Amino acid sequence: MTGDNQKVYRWRAKAATYSNWPVLRYALQGNTVSDAAVIIGSMDPCYSCTDRVTICDVKTHKEKTITKQQLEDYAVDRKHSPLKD
C-alpha cells in the first residue's frame, strides 16, 4: 500500500513455502521415511524465508536481517526501529 507521498508504508511478502507447510502432513501419510526427503524436496522449501527477513532503509541504505521473533516483537511494541541498534 502506498501513502500520500507514493511511498510504500505497508507490504507483505509471502513465500510459497508458507502455503506448502500445511499440506506436508497429508503428503507424507502412507509413505516410507526414505520418501520424506523427496516429498519435502518436491515442495521446494525455503527455510530461511520462513525464519528471517531483511529490512532496508532506502534513505540511509542501511539494512539489517532480523528473525521472525524480532519482527513480531517490533510489531507489538513499535518503540524503536529494528534498524536502530
HELIX and SHEET records of a PDB file:
HELIX    1   1 ALA A   16  LEU A   28  1                                  13    
HELIX    2   2 VAL A   33  SER A   42  1                                  10    
HELIX    3   3 TYR A   47  THR A   50  5                                   4    
HELIX    4   4 LYS A   68  ASP A   77  1                                  10    
SHEET    1   A 2 ARG A  52  ASP A  57  0                                        
SHEET    2   A 2 LYS A  62  THR A  67 -1                                        
END                                                                             
